[in-house]
Amino acid sequence: MPALQTSRGAAEARQGVGVSARGSVIDLFCGAGGLSHGFRLEGFDIVAGVDFDAKCKYPFERNNDAPFLLEDVAKIDAGRLNSLFTPGLPRVLVGCAPCQPFSKYSQGREDGRWQLLEHFSRLICEVQPDVVSMENVPRLQKFMGSAVFSTFVRALRNNDYFVDWKIAYCPDYGIPQSRSRLVLLASRFGPPGVPEATHTADRYRTVRDVIGDLPALTAGGADQADPLHRCSELSENNVKRMRASRPGGSWRDWKQDLVTPCHRRETGQGYSSVYGRMKWDEPAPTITTQFFGFGNGRFGHPEQDRAISLREGALIQTFPPDYAFVPEGQKIEIKTLGRLIGNAVPVSLGQAIARRISAHLEEYGR
């Protein structure tokens, strides 16, 4: 109960925010806080984030000035969530349930985490927030023959929500990576619409735009002035492979003696989108939880013989340069922070969603 008391105290303190805030936001599956931070930058009052990963607590609280609840969304009580919203403000419930079960990378494996979307739906129906935002991978629409997504939408409509959604191509929103996401908005006031694009193809932000000025690193190195600007080590063979790789390419560009045994086998022939470098003047590939590894995708630096650093991954995810992921002086764990950064909703996508909700609330006099 102490966390609840802290949250209530924070909510009471926020009553002074009044009309200066766009709305009161609770973020389910909040992770390190990328979605929440987008809302915060657009003037919303973040009142809580909920996640089952304790590593998310520091970055969420430090950057969003809101309590982090170490809770399982499948078990949290709707009444508890309702007590956290700031009185007098529109109540906004947002979330991105773990997308791995619906991703093409799941290879069709069974993954019970998809049921967390059902719990998100349950909480919406019990809490009855004014506005809802759900973000996930596009393949959610086809998962189990579209039954999961259609059930989610039907539950919202049965509870008197107007529902709109679209597939958002991230470069259209100033995000320098070729990621596509399913963005759904629902409102009790009227049709909420969908986020409008802010960039055209001739104005897409590129890898060069966001990481081109960072100090050079060698594999396994770190920048003394920026602890997050550090990258993974490379074996001697992978250094040779890195030097043989070209921007936008893959292991197919190498001489045969450099090709790994797994890719020489027939079963490995289809995995061509690994062991490549990013292109300077295009958006990056989709940042995953393994972006810090050269062999996990096209995550090689365009010029330097290394995988991209944690800082570079965070910037491509549009986290501000001053976004703190660990307390000052704490050891940087590449795998842990890579997971937090890769799992995050890009901050700029959160801003686009928040702007659409803000315009919607104004349209309906809320």
C-alpha positions in Angstrom: 0.0 0.0 0.0 2.8 2.6 0.4 3.1 2.9 -3.4 -0.6 3.7 -3.5 -0.4 6.3 -0.8 2.5 7.9 -2.6 0.5 7.9 -5.8 -2.5 9.5 -4.1 -0.3 12.1 -2.6 1.1 12.9 -6.0 -2.4 13.1 -7.5 -3.5 15.5 -4.8 -0.5 17.7 -5.4 -1.4 17.7 -9.1 -4.8 19.2 -8.4 -3.1 22.5 -8.7 -2.3 21.7 -12.3 -5.9 22.3 -13.3 -6.6 23.4 -16.8 -2.9 23.8 -17.5 -2.7 20.1 -18.2 -4.3 18.4 -21.2 -5.4 15.3 -19.3 -4.4 12.8 -16.7 -2.5 9.8 -18.0 -1.9 6.3 -16.7 0.5 4.2 -18.8 0.1 0.4 -18.6 3.1 -1.7 -19.7 5.0 1.6 -19.4 8.6 0.2 -19.7 11.2 2.9 -19.5 8.6 5.6 -20.2 8.9 6.4 -23.9 5.2 6.7 -24.5 4.6 8.6 -21.2 7.4 11.0 -22.1 5.8 11.8 -25.4 2.6 12.7 -23.5 4.5 14.7 -20.9 6.2 16.8 -23.6 2.8 17.6 -25.0 1.5 18.9 -21.7 -0.3 15.9 -20.2 -0.1 15.0 -16.5 1.5 11.6 -16.1 0.1 10.1 -12.9 1.5 6.6 -12.9 3.2 3.9 -14.9 2.6 0.2 -14.4 5.1 -2.5 -15.4 6.3 -5.9 -14.1 10.0 -5.1 -14.8 11.7 -3.5 -11.9 14.5 -2.2 -14.1 12.0 0.3 -15.6 11.4 2.1 -12.3 14.3 4.5 -12.3 14.0 5.8 -15.9 10.3 6.0 -15.7 10.2 8.0 -12.5 13.3 10.1 -13.1 12.1 11.4 -16.5 8.3 11.6 -16.0 7.9 12.8 -12.5 5.4 10.2 -11.7 5.3 7.0 -9.6 6.2 3.6 -11.0 4.0 0.7 -9.8 5.8 -2.6 -9.9 2.6 -4.6 -10.7 1.4 -7.3 -13.0 -1.3 -5.7 -15.3 -3.1 -9.1 -15.2 -3.6 -8.6 -11.4 -3.9 -4.9 -10.8 -7.2 -3.6 -9.5 -9.3 -1.2 -11.6 -10.3 0.7 -8.4 -6.7 1.4 -7.7 -6.1 2.8 -11.1 -9.2 5.1 -10.8 -7.8 6.5 -7.5 -4.7 7.7 -9.3 -6.3 10.0 -11.9 -6.0 13.7 -11.3 -9.5 15.1 -10.3 -10.9 17.5 -12.9 -8.9 16.4 -15.9 -9.9 14.0 -18.7 -8.7 10.5 -17.8 -6.5 8.9 -20.4 -5.4 5.2 -20.2 -2.6 4.2 -22.6 -0.5 1.1 -23.1 1.5 -1.1 -25.4 1.1 -4.7 -24.3 4.2 -6.8 -25.0 4.4 -7.0 -28.8 6.7 -10.0 -29.1 3.8 -12.6 -29.2 2.4 -10.8 -32.3 5.7 -10.1 -34.0 7.0 -11.9 -37.1 10.1 -12.7 -35.0 8.1 -15.0 -32.8 8.3 -17.6 -35.5 4.8 -18.9 -34.5 5.9 -20.0 -31.1 3.4 -20.1 -28.3 3.6 -17.1 -26.1 1.1 -16.6 -23.3 1.9 -12.9 -23.1 -0.7 -12.2 -25.8 -3.3 -12.6 -23.1 -2.1 -9.4 -21.5 -4.0 -7.5 -24.2 -7.2 -9.2 -22.8 -6.3 -7.7 -19.4 -5.8 -4.3 -21.0 -9.3 -4.6 -22.4 -10.7 -5.7 -19.1 -9.2 -2.7 -17.3 -10.6 -0.3 -19.9 -14.1 -1.7 -19.4 -13.8 -1.6 -15.6 -12.0 1.8 -15.3 -14.0 3.5 -18.1 -11.4 6.2 -18.9 -12.4 9.0 -21.2 -9.8 8.2 -23.8 -7.7 5.1 -24.6 -4.6 4.7 -26.7 -3.3 1.2 -27.7 -0.1 0.8 -29.7 1.3 -2.5 -31.0 2.8 -4.3 -34.0 0.7 -4.3 -37.2 0.6 -8.2 -37.2 -1.8 -7.9 -34.2 -4.6 -7.4 -36.7 -3.9 -10.9 -38.2 -3.0 -12.8 -35.0 -5.2 -15.9 -34.6 -7.1 -15.0 -37.7 -7.7 -11.4 -36.4 -9.8 -12.8 -33.5 -7.6 -11.1 -30.8 -7.7 -7.6 -32.3 -11.4 -7.8 -33.3 -12.3 -8.9 -29.8 -10.4 -6.0 -28.3 -12.2 -3.5 -30.6 -15.6 -5.1 -30.0 -15.2 -4.8 -26.2 -14.5 -1.1 -26.6 -17.5 -0.5 -28.8 -19.7 -2.5 -26.5 -18.7 -0.1 -23.8 -19.7 3.0 -25.9 -16.3 3.9 -27.2 -15.8 5.4 -30.6 -12.7 3.6 -32.1 -10.3 4.6 -34.8 -6.9 3.0 -35.8 -4.2 3.1 -38.5 -0.9 1.6 -39.3 1.6 4.4 -38.6 4.9 4.4 -40.5 7.3 5.9 -38.1 9.4 8.1 -40.5 6.1 9.9 -41.2 6.3 11.2 -37.6 9.9 12.3 -37.5 11.2 8.9 -36.2 14.4 7.9 -37.9 13.6 4.2 -38.2 11.6 2.2 -40.7 9.2 0.8 -38.1 5.5 0.5 -38.6 3.1 0.4 -35.7 -0.6 -0.2 -35.2 -2.0 2.8 -33.3 -5.6 2.7 -32.0 -7.5 5.5 -30.3 -10.8 5.2 -28.5 -13.0 7.9 -26.9 -16.3 8.2 -25.1 -16.8 11.7 -26.5 -16.8 11.0 -30.2 -14.6 9.7 -33.1 -11.0 10.3 -31.9 -9.4 10.2 -35.3 -5.8 9.1 -35.8 -2.4 10.9 -35.6 -1.6 12.9 -38.7 1.8 12.6 -40.4 4.3 15.4 -39.8 7.0 14.4 -42.3 7.0 13.5 -46.0 9.5 11.2 -47.7 11.8 14.1 -48.7 12.0 15.2 -45.1 12.4 11.9 -43.3 15.0 12.0 -40.5 18.0 9.8 -41.2 20.7 8.0 -39.3 23.1 10.8 -40.1 20.7 13.4 -38.7 20.6 11.8 -35.2 23.9 10.1 -34.7 26.2 11.6 -37.2 27.9 14.0 -34.8 28.6 11.5 -32.0 32.2 10.8 -31.0 33.8 7.8 -32.8 34.1 4.5 -30.8 35.9 1.2 -31.3 34.2 -2.1 -30.7 33.8 -2.5 -26.9 34.6 1.1 -26.3 32.8 3.9 -24.4 32.8 7.7 -24.5 34.1 9.1 -21.2 31.8 12.1 -21.4 28.7 10.0 -22.0 28.4 6.6 -20.2 25.5 5.5 -22.5 27.6 6.0 -25.6 29.2 2.6 -25.4 29.0 -0.5 -27.6 29.5 -4.2 -27.5 32.8 -6.0 -28.1 33.4 -7.9 -31.3 35.3 -11.2 -31.7 38.2 -11.2 -34.1 36.1 -13.0 -36.8 33.3 -10.5 -36.4 35.7 -7.6 -36.8 36.6 -9.2 -40.2 32.9 -9.6 -41.0 32.2 -6.0 -40.0 34.9 -4.7 -42.4 33.5 -6.8 -45.2 30.0 -5.5 -44.6 28.4 -2.6 -46.5 25.5 -0.3 -45.6 22.2 -1.9 -46.3 23.9 -5.3 -47.0 24.1 -8.6 -45.1 26.3 -11.6 -44.8 25.6 -12.5 -48.4 28.2 -9.8 -49.3 31.0 -11.7 -47.6 33.6 -14.1 -49.0 32.6 -17.7 -48.2 35.2 -18.2 -45.5 33.6 -15.5 -43.4 30.0 -16.9 -43.6 28.9 -18.5 -40.4 28.1 -22.2 -40.4 24.4 -21.5 -39.6 24.0 -19.4 -42.7 25.8 -22.0 -44.9 23.1 -24.5 -44.1 19.9 -24.5 -46.1 17.8 -23.6 -43.1 19.8 -20.4 -42.6 19.5 -19.1 -46.2 16.4 -17.0 -45.5 18.0 -15.0 -42.7 19.4 -12.3 -44.9 18.6 -9.2 -42.8 21.5 -9.7 -40.3 25.2 -8.7 -40.2 24.7 -5.4 -42.1 25.5 -1.8 -41.6 22.9 1.0 -41.4 22.8 3.6 -44.2 23.7 7.1 -43.3 21.1 8.9 -45.4 18.1 6.7 -44.7 16.0 5.9 -41.6 17.5 3.0 -39.5 15.9 -0.4 -39.5 13.5 -1.2 -36.6 15.3 -1.0 -33.3 14.8 -4.2 -31.4 15.9 -5.3 -27.9 19.1 -6.8 -29.5 20.1 -3.7 -31.5 23.5 -3.6 -29.7 24.6 -6.8 -31.4 26.1 -6.6 -34.9 24.7 -10.1 -35.8 21.2 -9.4 -34.7 20.1 -7.3 -37.6 21.5 -4.4 -39.7 22.8 -2.7 -36.6 26.3 -2.1 -37.7 27.5 1.6 -37.7 27.5 3.0 -41.2 31.3 3.6 -41.1 32.9 2.5 -37.8 33.7 -1.2 -37.3 31.2 -1.8 -34.5 27.5 -2.2 -33.6 25.7 1.0 -32.7 25.9 2.2 -29.1 23.2 2.3 -26.5 23.1 6.1 -26.9 22.7 5.8 -30.7 19.9 3.3 -30.2 18.2 5.7 -27.7 18.5 8.6 -30.1 17.0 6.6 -33.0 14.1 5.7 -30.6 13.8 9.5 -30.2 14.6 9.6 -26.5 16.0 13.1 -25.7 19.8 13.2 -25.1 19.3 14.0 -21.4 16.9 11.1 -20.8 18.4 9.2 -17.8 18.3 5.4 -17.8 20.4 4.7 -14.7 21.5 6.7 -11.7 24.7 8.6 -12.1 27.7 6.5 -11.4 25.8 3.1 -11.7 27.3 0.4 -13.9 25.9 0.3 -17.4 24.6 -3.1 -18.3 24.4 -3.3 -22.1 21.9 -6.1 -22.3 19.6 -4.7 -19.7 19.5 -1.2 -21.2 19.4 -2.5 -24.7 16.2 -4.3 -23.7 14.6 -1.2 -22.1 15.5 1.0 -25.1 14.4 -1.5 -27.7 11.1 -2.3 -26.0 10.2 1.3 -25.7 7.5 3.2 -27.7 9.5 5.9 -29.6 9.0 9.2 -27.8 8.0 11.1 -31.0 5.3 8.5 -31.7 4.0 9.2 -28.2 4.0 12.9 -28.9 2.0 12.3 -32.2 -0.6 10.3 -30.3 -0.8 12.9 -27.5 -1.2 15.7 -30.0 -4.1 13.9 -31.6 -5.8 13.3 -28.3 -5.2 16.9 -27.2 -6.9 18.1 -30.5 -9.7 15.6 -29.9 -10.3 16.9 -26.3 -10.4 20.5 -27.5 -12.8 19.6 -30.3 -15.3 18.2 -27.8 -14.8 21.0 -25.3 -13.0 18.8 -22.7 
